[in-house]
Amino acid sequence: MSACSSIALRPLSAVILLALSPTSFGASFTIKDGETVTTQQTLNDNETGTIETGGELSTSGVIAIDAPGDNVNIETNGSITTSGDNAYGIYSRGNNATISNSGNIIGSGKDAVRIVSTGDYATINNSGNISTTSGDNANGIYSIGTDATINNSGSIFTSGIYAYGIRSLGGTINNSGSISTSGAGSYGILSGGNNTTNNSGSISTTGENADGINSNGTDAAINNSGSISTTGERADGIRSTGDNATINNSGLISATGPDSLAISGDLSSDRNTTVNLLSGSQIIGGIDLGQNGSDNDTVNIYSGSASANLSILNTENINLFTPGVVVGDTARAQVITLDPTGESTRGVALAGMTSSIHNVIGQRMAQTTPLKQVQLASLELSPGMYFEEHKPVAWAQVFGGRFDRDAEGGAIAYDHHHVGVNFGYEWDISGHRSGLMGGVVRSKTDTQTASFETEADNYYIGVYANRKTHGLNITGSLIAGYGDHENDRLVVDNLNGFETAKSDFDSWFISPGITLGSAFSVNDRLELRPSVSVNYSMAWLDGYRESGTTNSNLSVDDRKAKALTARAQLAAAYQFDEASEFEFRVGLNSRHTDDDDTKVSIAGSQFKFATAGDESVTGGFAGATLRVADNNNLSLVADIEFGGDRDENYAAGSVSLEYVF
């Protein structure tokens, strides 16, 4: 007997079971904690059935709860156990039923559906466990009426042929829990009519022809932000065979069995299906919407996802709203998309690294005169603003920081971390202070979804000078260096799975900076230090060729990354003694990046794209510095700073050791 014939006979089978079974005739009921009931329960109009936590309803060969009445309310926090063919757990036949399960509904037997509702306007909520251990056509939840709402935030498991997790002929299905089926033709969700199906949880199937979501209704809407996984032969992730359906995906759809598709349409009729691959979309398995040229199928691909290589068949319209290229025709197209986040971080990472180095020098030169007790009127120019000869100083510093930025535009949220070591030597020359420095910075930039990762080693040297004149503390610095970069780029190839494209490239950079500051004494221990600084950085990035993927290796041209940063701050320094001080500062940071477009070649095609995200960012910061000196010409300086705006934030710190000769 076919599945459809079996389904059609279920109401008749249920009536026969009801006629022959021992029945508790209509009345509201409550099964309390510790109580076990073994007879069928019946609910008529406006009645309520409750199974408390610890309560149990256990039947064999009969329907556990039969509810022919309208407006019934069934709530189970305990357990319902049935065995035998056609032995439903809950059978609601009236309109406006409300069924809620936060306990366990378990059973075995052919056609033994756990929850059945045949009336209109039903609401079914499962936050517990629904399981059919064996039995063909034994669905987890089956709703036949119109305008039903089914919510699953718990777990549903079925085993057997045509044992669907959820089946609905009209209404809305929301799954934020887990649905798992095992058996041929056992769809995770079977949706008919103009249903709306929303999956933010997980759906997995293992049987032949066991689709994750199968929808055959007109004007149906299918939204997936969770995961759908099928492993059986001819088991599609999402199959839509109704007219004018819309599929929106921002999650994972994986169909790995032979002759399976991630997304399929009606392969024999015109249906005009629309598929939107939104931010976060990952597709494993082909896309075939059917009937090339005779209907009007559309696939729209948006930014905000990992790079992808998609095989798309029988689709009349393919629209890219992300960097990429379409190769082929409507019958068979290869669509290559690129996550622009990796290349969009180059200028930001450059600015973060060079600003850290320039800020080191600016903080060092903010107070180069040995601290001494002063007795000046309020807000008079600090003695430290007049040049005084110093002995040479050698210094070493360890510094580091982290930076994270939210998703914005076409860019995925990403993090940037760096740690470095600085060495320097400074001395007096003709009334000003001069110095040499050098160091190395190790950095890592990656997205929070692992769509790309860049690790870089940057080596640099620099010079700086400080002069005090006309009440100003002027510091200029210039650094130049070389970078060695290693890239990993995630590619979701829908025919070959998850792959990693690898590449290496070199870069050269130069960055001048200037800081203008002053210092004013408030009393004999407190000093105010306003300052502003501007840094400009430019890097020349070599081109590169990727390797490591089947069909997705890119060739990227040379390009330049440029960044301008500005900073204004007010610091208050408190003198503990002649050798030690504590400084607290607040201020504003501003950054503007201007990177070249990235030019890409792949599969005989070329395209280019601009950086994604806001190129101009302004935010606040606060920081503190502690300087401690001893009598052996050694000084220890520790610094920490936090800052950001609504879309990004950072933290930075350093520890320096100085020796006066």
C-alpha positions in Angstrom: 0.0 0.0 0.0 1.4 3.5 -0.8 2.1 6.1 1.8 -0.8 8.3 0.4 -3.3 5.4 0.7 -2.2 4.7 4.2 -2.5 8.3 5.2 -6.0 8.4 3.7 -7.2 5.4 5.8 -5.8 6.8 9.1 -9.0 8.6 10.2 -11.1 5.4 9.5 -8.6 3.3 11.5 -8.7 5.8 14.3 -12.6 5.6 14.5 -12.4 1.8 14.6 -9.9 2.0 17.4 -12.1 4.5 19.3 -15.1 2.2 19.0 -13.3 -0.8 20.3 -11.1 0.7 23.0 -11.8 1.2 26.7 -12.4 4.9 27.0 -12.6 7.5 29.7 -15.5 9.6 28.4 -15.3 13.3 28.0 -14.2 15.3 31.0 -11.2 17.5 31.8 -8.5 15.4 33.5 -5.3 15.8 35.4 -2.6 13.1 35.8 -0.6 14.0 38.8 3.1 13.5 39.7 3.7 9.8 40.5 0.4 8.7 38.9 0.2 6.2 36.0 -3.0 6.0 33.9 -3.4 3.1 31.4 -6.8 4.0 29.9 -7.6 6.4 27.0 -8.5 9.9 27.9 -11.2 11.9 26.0 -11.7 15.7 25.8 -14.9 17.4 24.4 -15.6 21.0 23.7 -13.7 23.5 26.0 -12.1 20.8 28.1 -8.5 20.6 29.4 -6.2 17.7 29.8 -3.0 18.0 31.9 -0.2 15.6 32.7 2.0 17.0 35.4 5.7 16.4 35.7 6.2 12.9 36.9 2.8 11.8 35.7 2.4 9.1 33.0 -0.3 8.0 30.5 0.6 4.6 29.0 -1.7 2.8 26.6 -1.3 -0.2 24.2 -3.2 -0.5 20.9 -5.4 2.6 21.5 -5.1 6.4 21.2 -3.8 7.8 24.4 -5.7 11.1 24.3 -8.7 11.5 22.0 -10.0 15.1 21.7 -13.0 15.4 19.3 -14.1 18.7 20.9 -13.4 22.3 19.8 -11.3 24.7 21.9 -9.6 21.9 23.9 -6.3 22.5 25.7 -3.8 19.7 26.2 -0.7 20.2 28.3 1.8 17.4 29.1 4.8 17.9 31.3 5.1 14.2 32.1 5.0 11.3 29.6 2.8 9.6 27.1 3.7 6.1 25.9 1.8 4.1 23.3 2.4 0.9 21.4 0.6 -0.7 18.5 -0.5 0.3 15.0 -2.5 3.5 14.6 -2.0 4.2 18.3 -1.7 7.9 18.3 -0.3 9.8 21.3 -2.6 12.7 21.0 -5.5 12.9 18.5 -7.3 16.2 18.3 -10.2 16.5 15.9 -11.8 19.8 16.8 -11.0 23.4 15.8 -8.9 25.9 17.8 -7.1 23.2 19.8 -4.0 24.1 21.8 -1.5 21.2 22.4 1.7 21.8 24.4 4.3 19.1 25.2 7.3 19.8 27.4 7.6 16.2 28.5 8.0 12.9 26.5 5.7 11.4 23.9 7.1 8.1 22.9 5.6 5.2 20.9 6.1 2.4 18.4 3.8 1.0 15.7 2.8 1.5 12.1 0.8 4.8 11.5 1.3 5.6 15.2 1.7 9.3 14.9 2.7 11.0 18.2 0.5 14.2 17.7 -2.3 14.4 15.2 -4.5 17.5 14.7 -7.3 17.5 12.0 -9.1 20.7 13.0 -8.5 24.2 11.8 -6.5 26.9 13.7 -4.6 24.5 15.9 -1.6 25.5 17.9 0.9 22.8 18.6 4.0 23.5 20.8 6.7 21.0 21.6 9.6 21.9 23.9 10.1 18.3 25.1 10.8 15.1 23.3 8.7 13.3 20.7 10.0 9.9 19.5 8.7 7.1 17.3 11.1 4.2 17.8 9.7 2.2 14.9 6.8 2.1 12.4 6.1 3.2 8.9 4.1 6.4 8.4 4.6 7.2 12.1 5.0 11.0 12.0 6.1 13.1 14.9 3.5 15.8 14.4 0.8 15.7 11.8 -1.5 18.6 11.2 -4.3 18.4 8.6 -6.3 21.5 9.3 -5.8 25.0 7.8 -4.0 27.9 9.5 -2.3 25.7 12.0 0.8 26.9 13.9 3.4 24.3 14.9 6.4 25.3 17.1 9.2 22.9 17.9 11.9 23.9 20.3 12.5 20.5 21.6 13.5 17.3 19.8 11.6 15.1 17.3 12.9 11.7 16.2 11.2 9.2 13.9 12.2 5.9 12.5 10.5 4.1 9.6 9.4 4.5 6.0 7.5 7.8 5.4 7.9 8.7 9.1 8.0 12.5 8.8 9.2 14.7 11.6 6.5 17.3 11.1 3.8 17.3 8.4 1.4 20.1 7.9 -1.2 20.8 5.2 -1.7 24.5 5.9 -0.2 27.0 8.3 3.1 27.9 9.8 5.9 25.6 11.0 8.6 26.9 13.3 11.5 24.7 14.2 14.2 26.0 16.6 14.9 22.6 18.1 16.1 19.4 16.4 14.3 17.1 14.0 15.9 13.8 13.0 14.5 11.0 10.8 15.8 7.6 9.8 14.0 5.8 7.0 13.3 6.0 3.3 11.0 8.9 2.3 11.1 10.2 5.9 11.2 14.0 5.4 12.3 16.2 8.3 9.4 18.5 7.4 6.6 17.9 4.8 4.8 21.1 4.1 1.7 21.5 1.9 -0.6 24.4 1.0 0.8 27.9 1.2 2.7 27.1 4.4 5.5 29.2 5.9 8.3 27.0 7.2 11.0 28.5 9.4 14.0 26.5 10.6 16.5 28.1 13.0 17.4 24.7 14.6 18.7 21.5 13.0 17.1 19.0 10.6 18.9 15.8 9.7 17.8 12.8 7.7 19.5 9.6 6.7 17.2 7.7 4.5 16.8 7.4 0.7 14.5 10.1 -0.7 14.4 11.6 2.7 14.4 15.4 2.1 15.2 17.8 4.9 12.3 20.1 3.9 9.8 19.1 1.2 7.3 21.8 0.2 4.6 21.3 -2.4 2.4 24.3 -1.8 1.7 27.4 -3.9 3.3 30.7 -2.7 5.1 28.8 0.0 7.9 30.5 2.0 10.8 28.5 3.4 13.3 30.2 5.6 16.4 28.5 6.9 18.8 30.1 9.3 19.8 26.9 11.0 21.2 23.6 9.6 19.7 21.1 7.2 21.6 17.9 6.6 20.7 14.9 4.4 23.0 11.9 3.7 20.7 9.4 1.8 20.5 8.8 -1.9 18.2 11.3 -3.8 17.6 13.1 -0.5 17.5 16.9 -1.1 18.1 19.5 1.5 15.2 21.6 0.4 12.8 20.5 -2.3 10.1 22.9 -3.5 7.6 21.8 -6.1 4.9 24.4 -5.7 4.3 27.5 -7.8 6.0 30.8 -6.9 7.8 29.5 -3.8 10.5 31.6 -2.1 13.4 30.0 -0.3 15.6 32.2 2.0 18.7 30.7 3.4 21.2 32.2 5.8 22.3 28.9 7.4 23.8 25.5 6.3 22.1 23.2 3.7 24.1 20.0 3.1 23.0 17.2 0.9 25.9 14.6 0.5 24.1 11.5 -0.7 24.3 10.2 -4.3 22.1 12.1 -6.7 21.1 14.6 -4.0 20.7 18.3 -4.3 21.0 21.0 -1.7 18.1 22.9 -3.2 15.8 21.6 -5.9 12.7 22.7 -7.7 10.2 20.8 -9.8 12.3 19.2 -12.5 9.3 18.5 -14.8 7.0 21.5 -14.5 7.3 25.3 -14.6 7.2 26.7 -11.1 9.0 30.2 -11.0 11.0 29.5 -7.8 13.0 32.2 -6.1 16.1 31.4 -3.9 17.8 34.1 -1.8 21.2 33.1 -0.4 21.6 35.6 2.4 24.4 36.5 4.7 25.7 33.4 6.5 24.6 31.0 3.7 26.5 27.8 3.2 25.5 25.3 0.5 26.9 21.8 0.1 25.2 20.1 -2.8 24.0 21.3 -6.2 21.1 23.7 -6.9 18.7 22.7 -9.7 15.4 24.6 -10.0 14.3 22.7 -13.1 12.8 23.5 -16.5 15.6 25.6 -18.1 14.2 28.5 -20.2 10.5 27.7 -19.9 9.9 29.2 -16.5 11.4 32.1 -14.6 13.5 30.8 -11.7 15.8 33.2 -9.8 18.8 32.9 -7.5 19.9 36.0 -5.6 23.3 35.8 -3.9 24.1 38.4 -1.2 27.2 39.4 0.7 28.1 38.5 4.2 29.0 34.8 3.7 32.2 32.9 3.2 33.6 32.6 -0.3 31.7 30.0 -2.4 31.8 28.1 -5.6 28.3 27.1 -6.6 27.0 24.8 -9.4 23.5 26.1 -10.3 21.4 24.4 -13.0 18.3 25.4 -14.9 18.0 28.8 -13.4 17.0 31.7 -15.7 18.2 34.6 -13.5 21.3 34.6 -11.3 22.0 38.0 -9.5 25.1 38.7 -7.5 25.0 41.3 -4.7 28.5 40.4 -3.6 31.9 40.3 -5.4 32.0 37.4 -7.8 31.5 36.1 -11.3 29.0 33.9 -13.2 30.5 31.5 -15.8 28.3 29.5 -18.1 24.6 29.8 -19.0 21.2 29.3 -17.5 21.3 25.6 -18.1 24.6 25.1 -16.2 26.3 28.0 -14.4 29.3 28.1 -12.2 29.0 31.0 -9.7 32.1 32.1 -7.8 31.6 34.5 -5.0 34.2 36.1 -2.8 34.0 37.3 0.8 35.6 40.8 0.6 36.4 41.0 4.3 39.9 39.7 4.1 41.1 42.3 1.6 39.1 45.0 3.3 41.1 44.6 6.6 44.5 45.5 5.1 44.3 49.2 5.7 42.7 48.8 9.1 45.4 46.3 10.2 48.1 48.6 8.9 46.7 51.6 10.8 46.5 49.5 14.0 50.1 48.4 13.8 51.7 51.7 12.9 49.6 53.7 15.3 50.7 51.4 18.2 54.3 52.1 17.3 53.8 55.9 16.9 51.9 56.1 20.2 54.9 54.4 21.9 57.1 57.3 20.9 54.5 59.9 21.6 54.1 58.6 25.2 57.8 58.4 25.7 58.3 62.0 24.6 55.4 63.4 26.6 57.7 63.7 29.6 61.4 63.6 28.9 62.6 65.8 31.8 63.3 64.0 35.0 60.4 64.6 37.3 61.1 67.0 40.2 59.1 68.9 42.7 57.8 72.2 41.4 56.0 75.1 43.0 54.2 77.1 40.3 51.0 79.0 40.1 47.9 77.1 38.7 48.2 76.0 35.1 51.6 77.6 34.5 53.8 76.0 31.9 55.5 72.9 33.3 59.2 72.9 33.8 59.3 69.8 31.7 58.4 72.0 28.7 61.9 73.6 28.7 64.8 71.7 27.2 67.2 70.1 29.6 70.1 67.9 28.7 69.7 64.2 29.3 72.0 61.3 29.2 71.5 58.6 26.5 68.8 56.1 27.1 68.4 52.5 25.8 64.9 51.0 26.0 63.0 47.9 25.2 59.3 47.3 25.1 56.8 44.5 24.7 53.4 45.7 23.4 50.2 44.2 22.0 46.6 44.7 21.4 43.3 43.3 20.1 40.7 44.8 17.9 37.3 43.5 16.9 34.8 44.9 14.4 31.1 44.0 13.9 29.7 42.9 10.6 29.0 45.9 8.4 27.8 46.2 4.8 29.3 43.3 2.9 32.0 42.6 5.5 31.8 39.8 8.1 32.7 40.6 11.7 36.4 40.1 12.3 39.2 40.3 14.9 42.7 41.6 14.7 45.4 40.8 17.3 49.0 41.9 17.3 52.0 41.5 19.6 55.4 43.1 19.1 58.8 44.0 20.6 60.5 47.4 20.2 64.1 48.4 20.9 65.4 51.9 20.9 68.3 54.2 21.8 68.0 58.0 22.2 70.3 60.9 22.9 70.5 64.7 22.8 71.6 66.5 19.7 71.8 70.3 19.4 69.0 71.1 21.8 66.6 68.3 20.9 66.1 64.6 21.6 66.7 62.0 18.9 66.3 58.3 18.7 66.6 55.2 16.6 64.2 52.2 17.0 63.4 48.8 15.4 61.3 45.9 16.1 59.0 43.1 15.0 55.2 42.7 15.1 53.3 39.5 14.8 49.6 39.9 13.8 46.6 37.8 13.1 43.4 38.8 11.4 40.4 36.5 11.1 36.6 36.5 10.9 34.4 35.2 13.6 33.0 32.7 11.1 36.5 31.5 9.9 35.9 32.7 6.4 39.5 34.0 6.2 42.7 34.2 8.3 45.9 36.2 7.7 49.0 35.9 9.8 51.8 38.4 9.2 55.3 39.1 10.5 56.3 42.7 10.1 59.8 44.0 10.6 60.6 47.7 10.8 63.1 50.3 11.7 62.5 54.0 12.5 63.8 57.3 13.7 62.2 59.9 15.9 63.0 63.3 17.3 61.6 65.6 20.0 62.0 69.4 20.4 60.5 71.7 23.0 59.9 75.2 21.8 57.4 78.1 22.4 55.5 76.0 24.9 55.1 73.0 22.6 56.4 69.5 22.8 56.9 68.4 19.2 57.7 64.8 18.3 58.2 63.5 14.8 58.6 59.8 14.0 59.2 57.8 10.8 59.0 54.1 10.5 59.5 51.8 7.4 59.3 48.0 7.2 58.6 44.8 5.5 55.7 42.3 6.0 55.4 38.6 5.3 51.7 37.5 5.0 50.1 34.0 5.0 46.5 33.8 4.0 43.9 31.1 4.5 40.5 31.6 2.7 37.5 29.3 3.4 35.7 28.3 0.2 32.3 26.5 0.4 32.3 24.5 -2.8 28.9 23.0 -3.1 30.2 20.0 -5.1 33.5 19.4 -3.2 32.7 20.6 0.3 34.7 22.9 2.5 38.1 23.8 1.0 40.9 26.2 2.0 42.6 28.5 -0.5 46.2 29.3 0.7 48.5 32.1 -0.4 51.5 34.1 0.6 52.5 37.6 -0.3 55.0 40.3 0.8 54.5 44.0 1.6 56.4 47.1 2.2 55.2 50.0 4.3 56.2 53.5 5.4 54.6 55.7 8.0 55.4 59.2 9.2 53.8 60.7 12.3 53.8 63.9 14.3 52.6 64.8 17.8 52.1 68.2 19.3 51.7 68.5 23.0 52.2 70.7 26.0 52.1 70.4 29.8 50.7 72.6 32.5 51.3 72.4 36.3 48.1 72.4 38.4 50.0 72.1 41.7 53.3 70.7 42.9 52.3 67.1 42.0 49.6 67.3 39.3 50.2 68.1 35.7 47.8 68.4 32.7 49.2 67.3 29.2 47.0 68.0 26.2 48.2 66.6 22.8 47.2 65.9 19.3 48.8 63.5 16.8 48.5 62.6 13.1 49.9 59.5 11.4 49.8 58.5 7.8 50.6 55.0 6.6 51.0 53.4 3.1 51.7 49.8 2.2 52.5 48.3 -1.1 51.0 44.8 -1.2 52.3 42.2 -3.7 50.0 40.2 -5.8 49.6 36.5 -5.2 48.1 33.2 -6.5 46.2 30.8 -4.4 46.4 27.1 -4.2 44.6 24.3 -2.4 41.1 24.2 -3.9 39.5 22.3 -6.7 38.1 25.1 -8.7 38.4 28.3 -6.6 42.0 29.5 -6.6 42.3 33.2 -7.3 45.0 35.4 -8.8 45.1 38.8 -7.0 46.9 41.9 -8.4 49.3 44.2 -6.6 47.6 47.0 -4.7 48.1 49.7 -2.2 46.6 50.2 1.3 46.5 53.7 2.9 45.4 54.9 6.3 45.3 58.3 8.0 44.8 58.3 11.8 44.3 61.3 14.1 44.2 61.4 17.9 43.4 64.1 20.5 43.9 63.5 24.2 44.0 65.1 27.6 46.2 63.5 30.2 46.5 64.2 33.9 49.8 63.0 35.5 50.3 62.7 39.2 53.8 62.7 40.6 54.5 60.2 43.4 58.1 61.3 43.9 60.9 62.6 41.8 61.2 59.3 39.9 57.6 58.0 39.6 54.3 59.1 38.2 50.8 57.9 37.3 49.1 59.3 34.2 45.4 58.9 33.2 44.2 60.0 29.8 41.0 60.3 27.7 40.5 61.3 24.1 39.2 60.7 20.6 40.6 58.5 17.9 39.8 58.9 14.2 40.8 56.6 11.3 40.3 56.9 7.5 41.4 54.1 5.1 41.7 54.4 1.4 42.7 51.1 -0.1 42.9 50.3 -3.9 40.2 48.1 -5.4 41.1 44.5 -5.4 41.5 43.0 -8.9 40.8 39.3 -9.2 41.2 36.7 -11.9 39.6 33.2 -11.9 38.3 30.7 -14.5 39.3 33.0 -17.4 37.2 35.9 -15.9 38.2 39.1 -14.1 36.4 41.3 -11.7 37.3 43.9 -9.0 35.7 45.1 -5.8 36.1 47.9 -3.3 36.7 47.5 0.4 33.6 46.7 2.4 32.6 48.5 5.5 32.9 52.1 6.7 36.3 53.7 5.7 36.0 56.5 8.3 35.6 55.6 12.0 35.8 57.9 15.1 35.6 56.7 18.7 36.7 57.5 22.2 39.4 56.0 24.4 40.8 56.0 27.9 44.2 54.9 29.1 46.7 54.9 32.0 50.5 54.9 32.4 52.6 54.0 35.4 56.2 55.0 35.4 58.5 53.7 38.2 62.3 54.5 38.4 64.9 53.2 40.9 68.3 54.5 41.9 70.2 52.2 39.4 69.3 54.2 36.3 66.4 51.8 35.5 62.8 52.8 34.8 59.8 50.6 34.3 56.8 51.9 32.4 53.4 50.1 32.1 50.6 51.3 29.8 47.1 50.2 29.0 44.3 51.6 26.9 40.7 50.8 25.9 38.6 52.4 23.2 36.2 52.1 20.3 32.7 53.0 19.1 29.4 51.2 18.6 30.8 49.0 15.8 34.3 48.3 17.0 36.4 48.2 20.1 40.0 47.7 21.0 42.4 47.1 23.9 46.2 47.7 23.9 49.0 47.5 26.4 52.7 47.7 26.8 55.5 47.2 29.3 58.8 49.1 28.8 62.2 48.9 30.5 64.6 51.9 30.2 68.3 52.3 31.2 70.0 55.6 31.5 73.7 55.6 30.8 
